[in-house]
Amino acid sequence: MNSSVRSTVALRWEATRLAILDQTLLPHREEWIELHGAADTAAAIRRLAVRGAPLIGIAAAYALALEVAALGAEAARPGMELLRGARPTAVNLAWAVDRVWDAAQAGGADAARAEAERIEAEEDAASGAIAAHGADVLAGARRILTHCNTGALATGGTGSALAVIRELAARGDVEVLASETRPLLQGARLTVWELARNGIPVTLAVDGAAAGLMRRGEIDAVIVGCDRVAANGDVANKVGTYTHALAARAAGIPFVVAGPTSSVDPALESGDRIEIEERDAEEVRRPGGELVTLADVAVRNPAFDVTPAELISAFVCERGVARPPTTAAIAALLAS
């Protein structure tokens, strides 16, 4: 990485004040929004002003702490339920809200705030460990494909999959191919922006081009993040991930998933039981606000898909690596 590297911050917490960088405006505008409690934070999560499984957990944790401080522990229950249900697929959201809620019930507002701060600190530390473990797994890979956005805009710390890429870049030359990630273009808008700020060479690719580029030998490995990992190693991630995994298997290259243990849901036996969020049809009919198809055409807009564990070379988390991510290997990581 070169001397032009700039740090990326997506969330700010200052004792009793919460602010987020509005990611819907990137890369053209950097605008901060102050959030005051459950209602506005849940709305920000739903419209993707704050996004990424670990980061929405952190934001919701702080929002619930604010709600408890304003209303008291028991009166904050409706806000807790609102936050918990803001988006259904990422397990980090419910995990973080439940931790703060339990702390509030036991110790009130001060305990809720301390727990939220603890969650952010844990996720920050997890990024560094994920980066090191993942770079070891992908040692020797120099042309990396990634999907969606998995950097500081999506997590605590420097990221999950993008944190691994940053570490690989620190160890040697890396070239990144970022898929657009339709329909909301998190790869084009956010990943390209983050990598450019970090001085890492990045090329933007049409989503549908990735499989052909893998077949031609132009990609050494694929690394993505995750929103929920089932007990058997199946992974829910941004829609399009499954396609990349199938292509990587056909091309004989590694397909690696990186994420904190807060994204693992041991209560789910397999990915078949993961609830997949279906988003507004207008995101597809009117990308960027402009109608690109028939105004009344039926639309399928799942935000995520599930990649079976057998297509995943390794799952990397802060506690180590499950390679491959079998039920036993995931359980061993959680127990470590």
TORRO-869083 format. One line per field, with one value per residue (C-alpha): residue number from 1; y, x, z; residue in three letters. Coordinates in Angstrom, 2 decimals. Layout:
// TORRO-869083
i = (NUM, ...)
north = (Y, ...)
east = (X, ...)
up = (Z, ...)
aa = (ala, ...)
//
This chain:
// TORRO-869083
i = (1, 2, 3, 4, 5, 6, 7, 8, 9, 10, 11, 12, 13, 14, 15, 16, 17, 18, 19, 20, 21, 22, 23, 24, 25, 26, 27, 28, 29, 30, 31, 32, 33, 34, 35, 36, 37, 38, 39, 40, 41, 42, 43, 44, 45, 46, 47, 48, 49, 50, 51, 52, 53, 54, 55, 56, 57, 58, 59, 60, 61, 62, 63, 64, 65, 66, 67, 68, 69, 70, 71, 72, 73, 74, 75, 76, 77, 78, 79, 80, 81, 82, 83, 84, 85, 86, 87, 88, 89, 90, 91, 92, 93, 94, 95, 96, 97, 98, 99, 100, 101, 102, 103, 104, 105, 106, 107, 108, 109, 110, 111, 112, 113, 114, 115, 116, 117, 118, 119, 120, 121, 122, 123, 124, 125, 126, 127, 128, 129, 130, 131, 132, 133, 134, 135, 136, 137, 138, 139, 140, 141, 142, 143, 144, 145, 146, 147, 148, 149, 150, 151, 152, 153, 154, 155, 156, 157, 158, 159, 160, 161, 162, 163, 164, 165, 166, 167, 168, 169, 170, 171, 172, 173, 174, 175, 176, 177, 178, 179, 180, 181, 182, 183, 184, 185, 186, 187, 188, 189, 190, 191, 192, 193, 194, 195, 196, 197, 198, 199, 200, 201, 202, 203, 204, 205, 206, 207, 208, 209, 210, 211, 212, 213, 214, 215, 216, 217, 218, 219, 220, 221, 222, 223, 224, 225, 226, 227, 228, 229, 230, 231, 232, 233, 234, 235, 236, 237, 238, 239, 240, 241, 242, 243, 244, 245, 246, 247, 248, 249, 250, 251, 252, 253, 254, 255, 256, 257, 258, 259, 260, 261, 262, 263, 264, 265, 266, 267, 268, 269, 270, 271, 272, 273, 274, 275, 276, 277, 278, 279, 280, 281, 282, 283, 284, 285, 286, 287, 288, 289, 290, 291, 292, 293, 294, 295, 296, 297, 298, 299, 300, 301, 302, 303, 304, 305, 306, 307, 308, 309, 310, 311, 312, 313, 314, 315, 316, 317, 318, 319, 320, 321, 322, 323, 324, 325, 326, 327, 328, 329, 330, 331, 332, 333, 334, 335, 336)
north = (0.00, 3.46, 6.68, 7.90, 5.44, 7.04, 5.47, 4.78, 5.35, 4.51, 4.96, 7.37, 6.98, 9.73, 8.73, 9.53, 10.45, 8.12, 9.14, 7.12, 7.84, 7.67, 4.92, 5.55, 8.73, 7.20, 7.53, 11.02, 12.56, 11.91, 12.96, 12.08, 11.51, 11.71, 8.99, 9.33, 5.98, 2.88, 4.35, 6.38, 3.75, 0.97, 3.16, 3.81, 0.07, -0.75, 1.80, 0.73, 4.05, 1.79, -1.75, -4.80, -7.53, -6.61, -2.85, -2.96, -4.96, -2.28, 0.53, -1.24, -1.89, 1.80, 2.75, 0.46, 1.91, 5.37, 4.11, 2.63, 5.85, 7.90, 5.66, 3.16, -0.53, -1.92, 0.98, 0.46, -2.96, -1.75, -0.12, -3.30, -5.31, -2.74, -2.87, -6.64, -7.00, -4.23, -6.76, -10.51, -12.28, -11.07, -12.80, -10.07, -7.70, -9.87, -11.06, -7.51, -6.28, -9.27, -8.65, -5.01, -5.85, -8.44, -5.94, -3.30, -5.66, -6.49, -3.07, -0.30, 2.39, 2.36, -1.40, -1.14, 1.50, -0.48, -3.60, -1.74, -0.37, -3.86, -5.21, -2.58, -3.28, -7.01, -6.55, -4.16, -6.72, -9.46, -7.62, -7.71, -11.41, -12.25, -10.30, -12.30, -15.71, -15.01, -13.73, -16.95, -18.99, -17.00, -16.71, -16.67, -15.48, -12.12, -11.66, -11.66, -11.40, -10.05, -9.42, -6.74, -4.65, -6.13, -3.34, -0.73, 0.35, -3.04, -4.06, -2.93, -2.30, -2.63, -5.30, -9.01, -10.04, -6.58, -6.72, -9.91, -8.16, -5.22, -7.63, -9.41, -6.02, -5.20, -8.45, -8.09, -7.07, -7.66, -6.83, -6.85, -7.49, -6.03, -7.21, -4.52, -6.30, -5.45, -4.02, -1.52, -1.68, -2.02, -3.29, -0.44, 2.31, 1.17, -1.46, 0.44, 3.59, 1.86, 0.09, 3.26, 5.10, 2.34, 2.51, -1.04, -1.60, -2.40, -3.13, -3.06, -6.03, -6.63, -9.25, -11.64, -11.49, -13.11, -16.74, -16.27, -14.51, -17.36, -19.88, -17.91, -18.11, -14.40, -14.85, -16.74, -16.82, -15.48, -14.07, -12.77, -11.88, -13.38, -12.35, -15.66, -18.96, -22.06, -24.78, -26.96, -24.21, -23.06, -19.30, -16.58, -13.61, -10.91, -12.28, -13.41, -15.08, -18.56, -17.95, -16.98, -20.09, -22.37, -20.69, -20.94, -24.66, -25.18, -23.19, -25.03, -21.93, -21.27, -19.78, -18.33, -16.79, -14.36, -13.07, -12.76, -15.46, -13.05, -14.04, -17.74, -19.03, -22.45, -22.79, -23.23, -26.72, -25.64, -22.71, -23.96, -22.48, -18.99, -16.35, -14.48, -10.83, -9.84, -6.13, -3.50, -4.14, -0.48, -1.08, -3.16, -1.25, 2.12, 1.80, 5.28, 6.48, 6.07, 3.58, 1.03, -1.48, -1.68, 0.13, -2.79, -5.77, -8.38, -8.45, -10.88, -8.99, -11.31, -9.50, -12.70, -16.25, -19.32, -21.00, -24.64, -25.50, -28.02, -25.15, -23.24, -23.87, -22.21, -20.14, -17.60, -15.93, -14.25, -17.59, -19.37, -21.25, -24.02, -25.67, -27.00, -25.59, -28.80, -29.00, -30.28, -27.59, -24.76, -26.17, -26.37, -22.69, -21.62, -23.68, -22.30)
east = (0.00, 1.25, 1.48, -1.91, -3.78, -6.67, -8.53, -12.24, -14.68, -18.37, -19.69, -18.87, -19.84, -19.05, -20.35, -24.00, -24.00, -24.24, -23.52, -23.19, -21.71, -24.66, -23.54, -26.36, -24.56, -21.13, -18.86, -19.91, -20.78, -19.56, -22.41, -22.84, -26.22, -26.81, -29.08, -31.03, -32.59, -34.33, -36.71, -34.27, -31.53, -33.87, -34.89, -31.23, -30.53, -33.50, -32.55, -28.88, -27.54, -25.68, -25.08, -22.89, -23.75, -21.27, -21.80, -25.59, -25.14, -22.88, -25.22, -28.25, -26.37, -25.66, -29.20, -30.68, -28.34, -29.63, -33.21, -32.65, -30.99, -33.96, -36.85, -35.61, -34.93, -38.44, -39.98, -37.34, -38.78, -40.67, -37.46, -35.54, -38.04, -37.99, -34.20, -34.07, -36.39, -34.99, -33.35, -33.92, -30.92, -27.81, -27.57, -25.29, -28.23, -30.25, -27.05, -25.95, -29.41, -29.92, -26.60, -27.41, -30.96, -29.74, -27.22, -29.93, -32.20, -29.40, -27.80, -29.75, -28.50, -24.85, -24.62, -26.33, -23.88, -20.89, -22.10, -22.54, -19.01, -17.75, -19.40, -17.71, -14.32, -14.71, -15.64, -12.71, -10.30, -11.85, -10.97, -7.27, -7.29, -9.39, -6.95, -3.96, -5.63, -7.10, -3.85, -2.17, -4.89, -4.51, -0.72, 0.52, -2.77, -2.34, -5.41, -8.41, -12.11, -14.43, -18.17, -20.27, -18.50, -16.72, -14.44, -14.69, -18.02, -19.46, -17.81, -16.06, -12.36, -10.96, -13.31, -13.61, -12.77, -11.37, -9.29, -7.72, -7.07, -5.47, -3.17, -2.26, -1.44, 0.78, 2.66, 3.07, 1.49, -2.26, -4.75, -8.45, -11.37, -14.52, -17.85, -20.53, -22.96, -26.27, -28.81, -27.47, -23.86, -22.12, -19.05, -18.97, -19.87, -18.28, -15.58, -13.91, -14.00, -12.47, -9.74, -8.80, -8.50, -6.18, -3.97, -4.83, -5.17, -8.79, -10.67, -14.46, -16.11, -19.63, -21.18, -21.85, -18.25, -16.69, -17.27, -15.71, -12.69, -12.18, -12.37, -9.72, -7.33, -7.43, -8.40, -6.37, -8.94, -12.30, -12.91, -16.24, -17.86, -20.94, -24.19, -25.01, -23.16, -25.17, -23.85, -22.92, -20.90, -23.50, -23.20, -25.73, -24.12, -25.02, -26.95, -24.57, -22.16, -23.45, -22.80, -19.19, -18.75, -20.00, -17.68, -14.70, -15.32, -15.52, -12.29, -10.47, -9.62, -10.13, -13.41, -12.93, -15.47, -14.33, -16.35, -16.47, -17.96, -20.84, -22.02, -22.22, -25.64, -25.12, -28.87, -29.42, -28.60, -28.18, -28.47, -31.86, -33.33, -31.88, -34.54, -33.67, -34.69, -36.67, -36.24, -38.32, -38.93, -38.19, -34.51, -34.44, -36.97, -35.41, -31.71, -30.50, -34.10, -34.47, -36.96, -35.08, -37.85, -41.66, -43.08, -45.30, -43.05, -42.90, -39.52, -37.59, -35.12, -33.61, -30.84, -28.91, -28.33, -26.95, -23.69, -23.44, -20.46, -19.14, -18.34, -16.34, -12.60, -12.27, -14.19, -11.92, -12.85, -11.00, -10.53, -8.91, -9.82, -12.30, -10.82, -13.17, -16.10, -17.73, -20.12, -17.30, -14.87, -17.36, -18.18, -14.48, -13.99, -16.90, -15.55, -12.01)
up = (0.00, -0.78, 1.21, -0.02, 2.24, 4.12, 7.01, 6.63, 9.48, 9.09, 12.64, 15.45, 19.09, 21.55, 25.01, 24.31, 20.62, 17.63, 14.04, 10.83, 7.43, 5.00, 2.63, 0.17, -0.90, -1.49, -3.37, -4.41, -1.05, 2.49, 4.77, 8.44, 10.07, 13.82, 15.17, 18.40, 19.18, 17.90, 15.32, 13.25, 13.53, 12.38, 9.44, 8.58, 8.69, 6.45, 3.78, 3.92, 5.15, 7.56, 6.32, 6.65, 9.14, 11.91, 11.51, 11.73, 14.92, 16.37, 15.30, 16.77, 20.01, 20.47, 19.42, 22.05, 24.66, 23.74, 23.95, 27.40, 28.61, 27.41, 28.44, 30.98, 30.51, 30.35, 28.41, 25.72, 24.80, 21.67, 20.44, 21.10, 19.06, 16.25, 16.00, 16.25, 13.26, 11.06, 8.70, 9.00, 7.45, 9.29, 12.67, 14.08, 14.47, 16.86, 18.57, 19.41, 20.40, 22.70, 24.44, 25.13, 26.19, 28.69, 30.06, 30.39, 32.30, 34.70, 35.15, 33.44, 31.09, 32.17, 31.67, 28.27, 27.09, 28.35, 26.57, 23.29, 23.60, 24.36, 21.22, 19.05, 20.66, 20.08, 16.43, 15.96, 17.39, 15.28, 12.06, 12.81, 13.60, 10.53, 8.36, 9.59, 9.38, 5.96, 4.49, 5.61, 3.88, 0.64, 0.72, -2.86, -4.38, -6.08, -8.29, -5.96, -6.73, -4.05, -3.98, -2.27, 0.41, 3.41, 4.61, 7.34, 5.83, 6.78, 10.05, 13.16, 12.46, 8.95, 7.69, 7.04, 3.45, 2.67, 5.84, 4.46, 1.16, 2.97, 4.81, 1.57, 0.05, 3.01, 2.44, -1.33, -4.61, -4.92, -7.65, -6.79, -9.09, -7.49, -8.86, -9.19, -6.84, -8.42, -7.94, -5.36, -6.54, -3.19, -5.02, -7.53, -5.08, -1.83, -2.35, -5.18, -3.02, 0.00, -1.94, -3.80, -0.48, 0.69, -2.38, -3.49, -7.26, -8.09, -11.31, -11.48, -13.21, -14.45, -12.13, -14.98, -16.21, -13.14, -14.11, -17.53, -16.06, -13.61, -16.46, -18.38, -15.42, -14.63, -10.96, -8.35, -5.55, -4.40, -0.93, 0.37, 3.67, 5.29, 6.92, 8.56, 8.85, 9.73, 12.03, 9.05, 7.35, 4.81, 4.31, 3.51, 1.81, -0.70, -3.65, -6.38, -3.96, -4.79, -8.49, -7.76, -5.61, -8.36, -10.86, -8.51, -8.02, -11.80, -12.29, -9.48, -7.45, -3.71, -2.53, 0.97, 3.35, 6.05, 8.97, 12.76, 14.98, 15.64, 12.15, 13.07, 14.08, 15.69, 16.25, 12.50, 11.26, 7.64, 5.29, 4.11, 7.30, 6.84, 6.20, 3.00, 2.90, -0.19, -0.88, -2.67, -6.37, -7.12, -6.33, -9.52, -11.62, -10.84, -10.05, -9.17, -9.38, -13.15, -14.61, -16.75, -17.43, -17.53, -14.51, -13.53, -14.29, -11.53, -9.77, -7.60, -5.42, -2.79, -0.96, -0.21, -1.35, 0.39, -0.59, 0.54, 2.71, 0.16, -2.21, 0.42, 0.71, 4.11, 6.63, 8.33, 11.60, 14.45, 16.23, 13.33, 10.17, 9.40, 6.31, 5.06, 7.09, 8.30, 11.24, 13.45, 12.31, 12.92, 16.38, 17.22, 16.30, 18.48, 21.38, 21.11)
aa = (met, asn, ser, ser, val, arg, ser, thr, val, ala, leu, arg, trp, glu, ala, thr, arg, leu, ala, ile, leu, asp, gln, thr, leu, leu, pro, his, arg, glu, glu, trp, ile, glu, leu, his, gly, ala, ala, asp, thr, ala, ala, ala, ile, arg, arg, leu, ala, val, arg, gly, ala, pro, leu, ile, gly, ile, ala, ala, ala, tyr, ala, leu, ala, leu, glu, val, ala, ala, leu, gly, ala, glu, ala, ala, arg, pro, gly, met, glu, leu, leu, arg, gly, ala, arg, pro, thr, ala, val, asn, leu, ala, trp, ala, val, asp, arg, val, trp, asp, ala, ala, gln, ala, gly, gly, ala, asp, ala, ala, arg, ala, glu, ala, glu, arg, ile, glu, ala, glu, glu, asp, ala, ala, ser, gly, ala, ile, ala, ala, his, gly, ala, asp, val, leu, ala, gly, ala, arg, arg, ile, leu, thr, his, cys, asn, thr, gly, ala, leu, ala, thr, gly, gly, thr, gly, ser, ala, leu, ala, val, ile, arg, glu, leu, ala, ala, arg, gly, asp, val, glu, val, leu, ala, ser, glu, thr, arg, pro, leu, leu, gln, gly, ala, arg, leu, thr, val, trp, glu, leu, ala, arg, asn, gly, ile, pro, val, thr, leu, ala, val, asp, gly, ala, ala, ala, gly, leu, met, arg, arg, gly, glu, ile, asp, ala, val, ile, val, gly, cys, asp, arg, val, ala, ala, asn, gly, asp, val, ala, asn, lys, val, gly, thr, tyr, thr, his, ala, leu, ala, ala, arg, ala, ala, gly, ile, pro, phe, val, val, ala, gly, pro, thr, ser, ser, val, asp, pro, ala, leu, glu, ser, gly, asp, arg, ile, glu, ile, glu, glu, arg, asp, ala, glu, glu, val, arg, arg, pro, gly, gly, glu, leu, val, thr, leu, ala, asp, val, ala, val, arg, asn, pro, ala, phe, asp, val, thr, pro, ala, glu, leu, ile, ser, ala, phe, val, cys, glu, arg, gly, val, ala, arg, pro, pro, thr, thr, ala, ala, ile, ala, ala, leu, leu, ala, ser)
//
